[in-house]
Amino acid sequence: MPMPPLPRTFICPKCGWQRTTTPASDALRLNIDWFYCCPVCQHTELEARPASRTEIMRARLIQLFRNTRF
């Protein structure tokens, strides 16, 4: 049975851009769940590491408030 990958934090060493992703499924969406280049400076060698608990919580809260309509 397919399982979603663990949350990851992508960091651009050139400009400092950072994004934590929490994929909902094993079908990864480019520039949403997975990044191969920096969306700000187009640098292609991003650092990727497992996300910390704080980063995961922050990413989930941002996602929750983006989907909430007031």
C-alpha positions in Angstrom: 0.0 0.0 0.0 1.4 3.4 -1.0 2.4 5.7 1.9 3.0 9.4 1.8 6.7 10.5 2.3 7.7 12.1 5.6 7.5 15.9 5.8 10.6 17.6 4.4 12.1 21.1 4.6 13.7 22.4 1.4 16.3 25.2 1.8 18.0 27.3 -0.9 21.6 27.9 0.1 21.9 30.8 -2.4 19.0 33.1 -1.3 17.8 31.6 2.0 14.3 30.6 0.7 12.8 27.8 2.9 9.6 25.7 2.6 8.4 22.8 4.6 6.1 20.3 2.9 3.7 17.8 4.4 2.5 15.6 1.4 -0.9 14.1 1.8 -0.2 11.1 -0.5 2.5 9.4 -2.4 1.7 11.3 -5.6 4.0 14.3 -5.2 3.0 17.6 -6.9 5.9 19.6 -8.2 6.4 23.0 -6.4 3.8 22.0 -3.8 5.0 18.8 -2.3 8.5 18.6 -3.9 10.9 21.2 -5.1 13.8 20.7 -7.5 14.8 24.4 -7.9 14.2 27.5 -5.8 11.1 29.4 -6.9 12.8 32.7 -6.0 16.2 32.6 -7.6 16.0 29.3 -9.7 19.0 27.8 -8.0 18.9 24.0 -8.7 20.8 22.6 -5.8 18.4 22.7 -2.8 19.1 21.2 0.5 16.4 18.8 1.7 16.2 17.4 5.2 13.5 15.9 7.5 11.3 18.6 8.9 11.3 19.2 12.7 8.1 19.1 14.7 8.0 22.9 14.9 8.3 23.2 11.1 5.6 20.5 10.5 3.2 22.3 12.9 3.8 25.7 11.3 3.3 24.2 7.8 0.0 22.6 8.8 -1.3 25.8 10.5 -0.5 27.8 7.3 -2.3 25.2 5.2 -5.3 25.2 7.5 -5.6 29.0 7.5 -5.2 29.2 3.7 -8.2 26.8 3.3 -10.4 28.5 5.9 -13.0 31.0 4.7 -14.1 33.7 7.2 
